[in-house]
Amino acid sequence: MENLLFFTIAVVIYLGVTGYLGYYGYKKTKNALDYLVAGRDVHPVVMAVSYGATFISTSAIIGFGGVAAMLGMGLLWLTALNIIIGIIIAFILFGKRTRKMGHNLEAHTFPELLGKRYQSSFIQSFSGLIIFIFMPLYAAAVLIGAARFLESTFPGVLNFNVALVVYSLIICAYVFAGGIKGVMYTDALQGAIMFIGMVVLLVLTYINLGGIVPAHRALSAMAAQVPEKLAAQGHLGWTSMPAFGSPLWWTLVSTIVMGVGIGVLAQPQLAVRFLTVKSDKEINRGVMAGAVFILVMTGAAYLVGALSNVYFFNNPQFKQIALAAAGGNVDKVIPLYINSAMPRWFVTLFMLTLLSAAMSTSSSQFHTMGTSIGRDFIEKIFFKGKGQRYTVLLTKIGILVGVIATVILGAKLPTSIIAIATAIFFGLCASTFLPAYAGALFWKGMTRSGAIASMCAGFTATALWFLFVHKKEAEAFGLCQALFHKPTLASMPWPLVDPVLIALPFSCVVAVVVSLCTKKIPGEHLDKCFKYFKA
């Protein structure tokens, strides 16, 4: 009862401050420019922390932390890619050009940037529709992570489905009212809580396991304890990469590391952050803050996930869980570890960490879903781009619809889905948007037809690979079995190769070939797009 009271007080205070920041964003929002891109005058540290807090969610902490408990420290390669691609390349190469071109073209959303760059209403509306349809899968994964922890922390008190609904309503309230200003102000608070929570978690984990060196030695010594099911798939221990070319190696490298590590460049909810600052100087100042934030958040999550095996094996009552959730629900590993290994005061702190992680990412996802269906699809299709007076209203309607879809998916999705759903969305965005996005920023020879063909090719290739080749999804959908009486149409190792490794190169080739063969974009429009760009 005392723990519940302490937790309730902490959450009430947290939600009170969050509500105030959301209200502050609402008061500062005067027009559509404020609602969509925060008036383009956000402080660089706020932008960087908002970017990081949006990027790192409960899917990284709970979902990928659970995967690290199963696969081991090989997930740290994802941390490296997150920093190199998700921060350094994203900020310095893509971010600066995105900001300049967005200002030049007066673009307020990621699909609108692509649409105006290529002078194509189809690209803007198609991109908006893709985001609105598939982002709820990723958003649901984020909410599931926090709801699972609530369920584990207060069994019999908080129901999983109730937690999903309450979370969504709270987030919806301040996103609906304050737009992206409300989102980014609350992100700054939530990012700070997340950072502190993960640092303390890592420190306490090493203290519990006797120090850094003893903890890692103990984990290395457990290689002989790898369950037979995992060993047969190439697992060589929690401090080693899986055997090269094995099923687990393909899962780790292609789906998790490459799919998420590359896909971050084409995440619409992240790219729009670059449109919220007024100069390149702000982006430069945000690089270090973003890199440190990502290093701590993902590095701590993956280290703790892997090291949790040592704790579980040292405590016989948890030995079955320590088998790295082989054949079980990896989404429950981190919640169980926190609730069994950590002091009660930290459980409350970590609950606030997960609340912050879920709310910061979900708020950006809801805002992006709203702008995608409101401004980029409905306004563009039914108002022919002349319905700016309805932009905020249409966006708010889109937010409500997106929230409802996310909650329904969160209640229906199967177990161990968090990391998989995140990887699917990141890979889909990479294959569909990245060649067109990179071409828009770096190649004046990229044509409208090339961009459209690339996006359609990337999306189609990804969908077909999921339906007929990639084993896990093909079996889940069942279409391949129904049509061809086979779980997958390919032989090893192709059923284990993530679609992004096939669809993204294919999409790039299509973009270049079609652009070289089709009508170029008028020079005066390109001059406007690339105004103020360095030669």
C-alpha positions as CSV (number, residue, x, y, z in Angstrom):
1,M,0.0,0.0,0.0
2,E,2.9,2.4,0.9
3,N,4.6,1.7,-2.5
4,L,1.3,2.3,-4.3
5,L,0.8,5.7,-2.5
6,F,4.4,6.7,-3.3
7,F,3.9,5.8,-6.9
8,T,0.6,7.6,-7.1
9,I,2.1,10.8,-5.7
10,A,5.1,10.7,-8.1
11,V,2.8,10.1,-11.1
12,V,0.4,12.9,-10.1
13,I,3.3,15.3,-9.8
14,Y,4.8,14.2,-13.1
15,L,1.5,14.4,-14.9
16,G,0.8,17.8,-13.4
17,V,4.1,19.2,-14.7
18,T,3.5,17.5,-18.1
19,G,0.0,19.0,-18.2
20,Y,1.4,22.5,-17.5
21,L,4.0,22.1,-20.3
22,G,1.3,21.0,-22.7
23,Y,-0.8,24.0,-21.6
24,Y,2.2,26.3,-22.1
25,G,2.6,24.9,-25.6
26,Y,-1.1,25.5,-26.2
27,K,-0.8,29.2,-25.1
28,K,2.3,29.6,-27.4
29,T,0.5,28.1,-30.4
30,K,-1.1,30.9,-32.4
31,N,-1.4,29.6,-35.9
32,A,-0.8,26.5,-38.2
33,L,3.0,27.3,-38.4
34,D,3.2,27.0,-34.6
35,Y,1.0,23.9,-34.5
36,L,3.0,22.1,-37.2
37,V,6.6,23.2,-36.8
38,A,6.7,25.2,-33.6
39,G,7.2,28.5,-35.4
40,R,10.6,27.4,-36.6
41,D,12.4,28.9,-33.5
42,V,12.9,26.0,-31.1
43,H,16.0,26.0,-28.9
44,P,18.7,23.6,-30.2
45,V,18.9,21.6,-26.9
46,V,15.1,21.3,-26.8
47,M,15.2,20.1,-30.4
48,A,18.0,17.6,-29.8
49,V,16.4,16.1,-26.6
50,S,13.0,16.0,-28.3
51,Y,14.6,14.2,-31.3
52,G,16.3,11.7,-28.9
53,A,13.2,11.2,-26.7
54,T,11.1,10.7,-29.8
55,F,13.6,8.2,-31.3
56,I,14.1,6.2,-28.0
57,S,10.9,4.8,-26.6
58,T,9.7,1.9,-24.6
59,S,10.4,-0.2,-27.7
60,A,14.1,0.4,-27.2
61,I,14.0,0.0,-23.4
62,I,11.5,-2.9,-23.0
63,G,11.3,-4.4,-26.5
64,F,15.0,-4.3,-27.6
65,G,16.2,-4.6,-24.0
66,G,14.3,-8.0,-23.9
67,V,15.8,-8.9,-27.3
68,A,19.3,-8.2,-25.8
69,A,18.4,-10.6,-22.9
70,M,17.8,-13.2,-25.6
71,L,20.5,-12.4,-28.2
72,G,23.2,-10.7,-26.0
73,M,25.4,-7.7,-26.5
74,G,25.5,-7.9,-30.2
75,L,22.7,-5.3,-30.0
76,L,25.3,-2.7,-29.1
77,W,26.1,-2.5,-32.9
78,L,22.7,-0.9,-33.1
79,T,23.8,1.7,-30.6
80,A,26.8,2.5,-32.8
81,L,24.6,2.8,-35.9
82,N,22.0,4.9,-34.0
83,I,24.7,7.4,-33.1
84,I,26.6,7.4,-36.5
85,I,23.5,7.3,-38.7
86,G,20.7,8.5,-36.4
87,I,22.6,11.5,-35.0
88,I,25.8,12.4,-36.9
89,I,24.7,11.7,-40.4
90,A,21.1,12.7,-39.7
91,F,21.9,16.0,-38.2
92,I,25.0,17.2,-40.1
93,L,24.2,15.9,-43.6
94,F,20.4,15.4,-43.7
95,G,19.3,17.8,-41.0
96,K,20.9,21.0,-42.3
97,R,19.6,20.4,-45.9
98,T,16.2,19.5,-44.6
99,R,16.0,22.7,-42.6
100,K,17.1,24.9,-45.5
101,M,14.9,23.3,-48.1
102,G,11.9,23.2,-45.8
103,H,12.3,27.0,-45.2
104,N,12.8,27.6,-48.9
105,L,9.7,25.7,-49.9
106,E,7.6,26.6,-46.7
107,A,7.1,22.9,-46.0
108,H,5.6,22.0,-42.7
109,T,5.7,18.2,-42.8
110,F,7.9,15.5,-44.1
111,P,5.5,14.5,-46.9
112,E,5.0,18.1,-47.8
113,L,8.7,18.6,-48.1
114,L,8.9,15.7,-50.6
115,G,5.8,16.8,-52.4
116,K,7.0,20.4,-52.9
117,R,10.5,19.4,-53.8
118,Y,9.2,17.2,-56.7
119,Q,6.2,19.4,-57.5
120,S,3.9,16.4,-56.9
121,S,0.6,16.3,-55.0
122,F,0.7,12.5,-55.4
123,I,4.0,12.2,-53.5
124,Q,2.7,14.3,-50.6
125,S,-0.7,12.5,-50.3
126,F,0.8,9.0,-50.9
127,S,3.5,9.6,-48.3
128,G,0.9,10.9,-45.8
129,L,-1.3,7.9,-46.4
130,I,1.5,5.4,-45.9
131,I,2.5,7.1,-42.6
132,F,-1.0,7.2,-41.3
133,I,-1.8,3.6,-42.1
134,F,1.4,2.0,-40.8
135,M,2.6,4.3,-38.0
136,P,-0.1,3.0,-35.6
137,L,1.8,-0.4,-35.6
138,Y,4.9,1.3,-34.3
139,A,2.9,3.5,-32.0
140,A,1.1,0.5,-30.5
141,A,4.4,-1.2,-29.8
142,V,5.5,1.9,-27.8
143,L,2.4,1.9,-25.7
144,I,2.6,-1.9,-25.1
145,G,6.1,-1.5,-23.6
146,A,4.9,0.9,-20.9
147,A,1.6,-1.0,-20.3
148,R,3.5,-4.2,-19.8
149,F,5.6,-2.6,-17.1
150,L,2.5,-1.2,-15.3
151,E,0.9,-4.7,-15.5
152,S,4.0,-6.3,-14.0
153,T,4.5,-3.6,-11.3
154,F,0.9,-3.7,-10.1
155,P,-0.6,-7.1,-10.8
156,G,-4.3,-7.1,-10.1
157,V,-4.4,-3.4,-9.7
158,L,-3.8,-2.1,-13.2
159,N,-5.2,-4.0,-16.2
160,F,-3.1,-4.0,-19.4
161,N,-6.0,-2.7,-21.6
162,V,-7.0,0.0,-19.1
163,A,-3.3,1.2,-19.0
164,L,-3.3,1.5,-22.8
165,V,-6.4,3.6,-22.9
166,V,-5.4,5.9,-20.0
167,Y,-1.9,6.5,-21.5
168,S,-3.4,7.3,-24.9
169,L,-6.0,9.8,-23.5
170,I,-3.4,11.7,-21.5
171,I,-1.0,12.0,-24.5
172,C,-3.8,12.8,-26.9
173,A,-4.9,15.7,-24.6
174,Y,-1.7,17.8,-24.8
175,V,-0.9,16.9,-28.4
176,F,-4.4,17.8,-29.5
177,A,-4.3,21.1,-27.7
178,G,-0.6,22.3,-28.0
179,G,0.5,20.8,-31.4
180,I,4.2,20.2,-31.8
181,K,5.1,23.0,-29.3
182,G,3.3,21.0,-26.6
183,V,5.0,17.9,-27.8
184,M,8.5,19.3,-27.8
185,Y,8.2,21.1,-24.4
186,T,7.0,17.9,-22.7
187,D,9.7,16.0,-24.6
188,A,12.4,18.1,-22.9
189,L,11.1,17.1,-19.5
190,Q,10.6,13.5,-20.4
191,G,14.0,13.2,-22.0
192,A,15.7,14.4,-18.8
193,I,13.8,11.9,-16.7
194,M,14.6,9.1,-19.2
195,F,18.3,10.0,-19.1
196,I,18.5,10.0,-15.3
197,G,16.5,6.8,-15.0
198,M,18.7,4.8,-17.4
199,V,22.0,6.0,-15.8
200,V,20.7,4.9,-12.4
201,L,19.5,1.6,-13.8
202,L,22.9,0.8,-15.3
203,V,24.8,1.8,-12.1
204,L,22.5,-0.3,-9.9
205,T,22.8,-3.3,-12.2
206,Y,26.6,-3.3,-12.0
207,I,26.4,-2.8,-8.2
208,N,24.0,-5.8,-7.9
209,L,26.4,-8.0,-10.0
210,G,29.6,-7.1,-8.1
211,G,31.0,-4.5,-10.5
212,I,31.6,-4.0,-14.2
213,V,34.4,-6.6,-14.7
214,P,32.8,-9.4,-12.6
215,A,29.4,-8.8,-14.2
216,H,30.8,-9.2,-17.7
217,R,33.0,-12.2,-16.8
218,A,30.0,-13.9,-15.3
219,L,27.9,-13.3,-18.4
220,S,30.7,-14.6,-20.6
221,A,31.0,-17.7,-18.4
222,M,27.3,-18.5,-19.0
223,A,27.9,-19.5,-22.7
224,A,27.4,-23.1,-21.8
225,Q,24.0,-22.3,-20.3
226,V,22.5,-21.2,-23.7
227,P,19.3,-23.1,-24.2
228,E,19.4,-25.8,-26.8
229,K,16.7,-24.0,-28.9
230,L,18.9,-20.9,-29.2
231,A,22.1,-22.8,-29.6
232,A,20.6,-24.7,-32.6
233,Q,20.0,-21.3,-34.2
234,G,23.5,-20.0,-33.8
235,H,23.6,-18.6,-30.3
236,L,27.2,-18.6,-29.0
237,G,26.8,-16.8,-25.7
238,W,25.5,-13.5,-24.5
239,T,28.8,-11.7,-25.0
240,S,29.3,-13.0,-28.5
241,M,27.7,-12.4,-31.9
242,P,25.7,-15.3,-33.2
243,A,27.4,-17.7,-35.6
244,F,27.9,-16.0,-39.0
245,G,25.1,-16.9,-41.4
246,S,23.0,-18.6,-38.7
247,P,19.2,-17.8,-38.3
248,L,19.9,-15.6,-35.2
249,W,22.8,-13.8,-37.0
250,W,20.4,-12.8,-39.9
251,T,17.8,-11.7,-37.4
252,L,20.2,-9.6,-35.4
253,V,22.1,-8.1,-38.3
254,S,19.5,-7.6,-41.0
255,T,16.3,-7.0,-39.1
256,I,17.4,-5.3,-35.9
257,V,20.7,-3.6,-36.6
258,M,20.4,-2.7,-40.3
259,G,16.6,-2.3,-40.4
260,V,16.4,0.1,-37.4
261,G,19.8,1.6,-37.8
262,I,19.3,2.7,-41.4
263,G,15.5,3.3,-41.2
264,V,16.0,6.2,-38.7
265,L,17.1,8.5,-41.5
266,A,13.6,8.4,-43.1
267,Q,11.5,8.6,-40.0
268,P,9.0,11.4,-40.6
269,Q,8.5,12.2,-36.9
270,L,12.2,12.8,-36.6
271,A,12.9,14.6,-39.9
272,V,10.3,17.2,-39.0
273,R,12.4,18.2,-36.0
274,F,14.9,19.8,-38.3
275,L,12.1,22.1,-39.6
276,T,11.6,23.6,-36.1
277,V,14.9,25.4,-35.8
278,K,16.0,28.7,-37.5
279,S,19.6,28.0,-38.6
280,D,22.3,25.5,-39.1
281,K,24.0,26.7,-35.9
282,E,21.1,25.2,-33.8
283,I,21.5,21.8,-35.5
284,N,25.3,21.8,-34.9
285,R,24.7,22.6,-31.3
286,G,22.3,19.7,-31.0
287,V,24.7,17.0,-32.3
288,M,26.6,16.4,-29.0
289,A,23.4,16.5,-26.9
290,G,21.7,14.0,-29.2
291,A,24.7,11.7,-29.4
292,V,25.2,11.5,-25.6
293,F,21.5,10.9,-25.1
294,I,21.3,8.1,-27.6
295,L,24.5,6.5,-26.2
296,V,23.2,6.4,-22.7
297,M,19.6,5.4,-23.5
298,T,20.3,2.5,-25.9
299,G,23.7,1.4,-24.5
300,A,22.2,1.1,-21.0
301,A,19.1,-0.7,-22.2
302,Y,21.1,-3.3,-24.2
303,L,23.7,-3.8,-21.5
304,V,21.1,-4.3,-18.8
305,G,19.1,-6.6,-21.0
306,A,22.0,-8.9,-21.6
307,L,23.3,-8.7,-18.0
308,S,19.9,-9.5,-16.6
309,N,20.7,-13.1,-17.4
310,V,23.4,-13.1,-14.7
311,Y,20.9,-12.0,-12.1
312,F,18.3,-14.5,-13.1
313,F,20.7,-17.4,-13.1
314,N,22.0,-16.3,-9.6
315,N,18.4,-16.5,-8.3
316,P,17.0,-20.0,-8.8
317,Q,13.4,-18.8,-8.6
318,F,13.9,-16.9,-11.9
319,K,16.0,-19.5,-13.7
320,Q,13.3,-20.2,-16.3
321,I,13.1,-16.6,-17.2
322,A,16.8,-16.5,-17.4
323,L,16.7,-18.7,-20.4
324,A,16.4,-15.4,-22.2
325,A,12.7,-15.9,-22.9
326,A,13.5,-18.7,-25.4
327,G,10.1,-19.4,-26.9
328,G,8.5,-17.0,-24.4
329,N,7.6,-13.3,-24.2
330,V,10.8,-11.2,-24.4
331,D,8.7,-8.1,-23.7
332,K,8.3,-9.2,-20.1
333,V,12.0,-9.7,-19.3
334,I,13.0,-6.1,-18.4
335,P,9.8,-5.5,-16.4
336,L,10.5,-8.6,-14.4
337,Y,14.1,-7.7,-13.9
338,I,13.3,-4.2,-12.6
339,N,10.6,-5.5,-10.3
340,S,12.6,-8.3,-8.8
341,A,16.2,-6.9,-8.7
342,M,15.7,-3.2,-8.1
343,P,14.8,-1.4,-4.8
344,R,11.2,-0.2,-4.6
345,W,12.1,3.5,-4.9
346,F,13.8,2.8,-8.2
347,V,10.8,0.9,-9.5
348,T,8.8,4.2,-9.2
349,L,11.6,6.2,-10.9
350,F,11.8,3.6,-13.7
351,M,8.0,3.8,-14.1
352,L,8.4,7.5,-14.7
353,T,11.2,6.7,-17.1
354,L,8.9,4.4,-19.1
355,L,6.1,6.9,-18.9
356,S,8.4,9.5,-20.3
357,A,9.7,7.2,-23.0
358,A,6.3,6.2,-24.1
359,M,4.7,9.6,-23.9
360,S,7.5,11.4,-25.7
361,T,7.5,9.0,-28.6
362,S,3.8,8.5,-28.8
363,S,3.0,12.2,-28.7
364,S,5.3,12.7,-31.7
365,Q,3.7,9.7,-33.5
366,F,0.2,11.0,-32.8
367,H,1.1,14.5,-34.1
368,T,2.7,13.0,-37.2
369,M,-0.3,10.8,-37.9
370,G,-2.5,13.8,-37.5
371,T,-0.6,16.0,-39.9
372,S,-0.1,13.1,-42.4
373,I,-3.8,12.4,-42.8
374,G,-5.0,15.9,-42.2
375,R,-2.6,18.3,-44.0
376,D,-0.9,15.8,-46.4
377,F,-3.8,13.7,-47.5
378,I,-7.3,15.2,-46.8
379,E,-6.3,18.8,-47.4
380,K,-4.2,18.0,-50.5
381,I,-6.8,15.6,-52.1
382,F,-10.1,17.2,-51.1
383,F,-9.2,20.8,-50.8
384,K,-6.5,20.8,-53.5
385,G,-4.0,22.4,-51.2
386,K,-6.3,25.5,-50.6
387,G,-7.7,24.5,-47.3
388,Q,-5.0,26.0,-45.0
389,R,-7.7,27.5,-42.8
390,Y,-8.7,24.0,-41.9
391,T,-5.2,22.6,-41.4
392,V,-5.3,22.6,-37.6
393,L,-8.8,21.2,-37.4
394,L,-8.0,18.4,-39.9
395,T,-4.8,17.6,-38.0
396,K,-6.7,17.3,-34.8
397,I,-9.3,14.9,-36.3
398,G,-6.4,12.9,-37.7
399,I,-4.8,12.7,-34.2
400,L,-8.1,11.4,-32.7
401,V,-8.4,8.7,-35.4
402,G,-4.7,7.7,-35.0
403,V,-5.1,7.4,-31.3
404,I,-8.1,5.1,-31.6
405,A,-6.3,2.9,-34.2
406,T,-3.2,2.7,-32.0
407,V,-5.2,1.6,-28.9
408,I,-7.0,-1.1,-30.8
409,L,-3.8,-2.4,-32.3
410,G,-2.1,-2.3,-28.8
411,A,-4.9,-4.5,-27.4
412,K,-4.8,-7.0,-30.3
413,L,-1.1,-7.4,-31.2
414,P,0.5,-10.7,-30.0
415,T,3.3,-11.1,-27.5
416,S,7.0,-10.3,-28.1
417,I,5.9,-7.8,-30.8
418,I,7.6,-4.6,-29.6
419,A,11.0,-4.9,-31.3
420,I,9.5,-6.6,-34.4
421,A,6.9,-3.9,-35.0
422,T,9.5,-1.2,-34.6
423,A,11.9,-2.9,-37.0
424,I,9.0,-3.4,-39.6
425,F,8.1,0.3,-39.5
426,F,11.7,1.6,-39.7
427,G,12.5,-0.8,-42.6
428,L,9.3,0.2,-44.4
429,C,10.2,3.9,-44.1
430,A,13.7,3.3,-45.3
431,S,12.7,1.4,-48.4
432,T,9.8,3.7,-49.3
433,F,11.1,7.2,-48.4
434,L,14.9,7.2,-48.1
435,P,15.9,7.2,-51.8
436,A,13.4,9.9,-52.6
437,Y,14.4,11.9,-49.5
438,A,18.1,11.6,-50.1
439,G,17.6,12.5,-53.8
440,A,15.6,15.5,-52.9
441,L,18.4,16.9,-50.7
442,F,21.5,15.8,-52.6
443,W,20.8,15.3,-56.3
444,K,19.2,17.9,-58.6
445,G,18.9,15.2,-61.2
446,M,16.3,13.3,-59.2
447,T,13.0,13.7,-61.1
448,R,9.4,13.5,-60.1
449,S,8.9,10.2,-62.0
450,G,12.1,8.8,-60.4
451,A,10.8,9.7,-56.9
452,I,7.4,8.2,-57.5
453,A,8.8,5.0,-59.0
454,S,11.3,4.6,-56.2
455,M,8.6,5.0,-53.5
456,C,6.2,2.6,-55.2
457,A,9.0,0.1,-55.8
458,G,10.3,0.2,-52.2
459,F,6.9,-0.1,-50.7
460,T,5.8,-2.9,-53.1
461,A,9.1,-4.9,-52.6
462,T,8.8,-4.6,-48.8
463,A,5.2,-5.7,-48.8
464,L,5.9,-8.7,-51.1
465,W,8.9,-9.8,-49.1
466,F,6.9,-9.7,-45.9
467,L,4.0,-11.6,-47.4
468,F,5.9,-14.3,-49.4
469,V,9.5,-14.5,-48.3
470,H,10.4,-13.3,-44.8
471,K,9.5,-16.3,-42.6
472,K,8.1,-14.7,-39.5
473,E,5.7,-12.4,-41.2
474,A,4.8,-14.7,-44.1
475,E,3.7,-17.4,-41.6
476,A,1.8,-14.8,-39.6
477,F,-0.1,-13.4,-42.5
478,G,-0.8,-16.9,-44.0
479,L,-1.3,-15.6,-47.6
480,C,1.7,-17.5,-49.0
481,Q,0.4,-20.8,-47.4
482,A,-3.1,-20.2,-48.7
483,L,-2.0,-19.5,-52.3
484,F,1.1,-21.7,-52.7
485,H,0.7,-24.2,-49.8
486,K,4.1,-23.2,-48.5
487,P,5.0,-21.0,-45.5
488,T,7.5,-19.1,-47.7
489,L,8.5,-19.2,-51.3
490,A,12.3,-19.0,-50.8
491,S,14.9,-21.3,-49.4
492,M,17.5,-20.5,-46.8
493,P,18.9,-18.0,-46.0
494,W,16.4,-15.7,-47.8
495,P,13.5,-16.3,-45.4
496,L,15.7,-14.8,-42.7
497,V,16.9,-11.8,-44.7
498,D,15.1,-8.6,-43.7
499,P,13.2,-6.8,-46.5
500,V,15.2,-3.6,-46.1
501,L,18.3,-5.4,-47.5
502,I,16.4,-6.2,-50.7
503,A,13.9,-3.4,-51.0
504,L,16.1,-0.5,-50.2
505,P,18.8,-1.2,-52.9
506,F,16.0,-2.0,-55.4
507,S,14.3,1.3,-54.6
508,C,17.7,3.2,-55.1
509,V,18.3,1.6,-58.4
510,V,14.8,2.4,-59.6
511,A,15.2,6.0,-58.5
512,V,18.4,6.5,-60.5
513,V,17.4,4.6,-63.6
514,V,14.0,6.3,-63.9
515,S,15.4,9.7,-63.1
516,L,18.0,9.4,-65.9
517,C,15.2,8.5,-68.4
518,T,12.5,11.0,-67.5
519,K,11.8,14.7,-67.8
520,K,13.9,16.9,-65.5
521,I,12.5,19.3,-62.9
522,P,12.6,23.0,-64.2
523,G,15.8,24.8,-63.3
524,E,14.1,27.8,-61.6
525,H,12.3,25.4,-59.2
526,L,15.5,23.7,-58.4
527,D,17.2,27.1,-57.8
528,K,14.4,27.8,-55.2
529,C,14.8,24.4,-53.6
530,F,18.6,24.7,-53.2
531,K,18.8,28.4,-52.4
532,Y,21.4,29.1,-49.7
533,F,22.9,25.6,-50.2
534,K,26.7,25.4,-50.3
535,A,28.0,24.4,-53.7
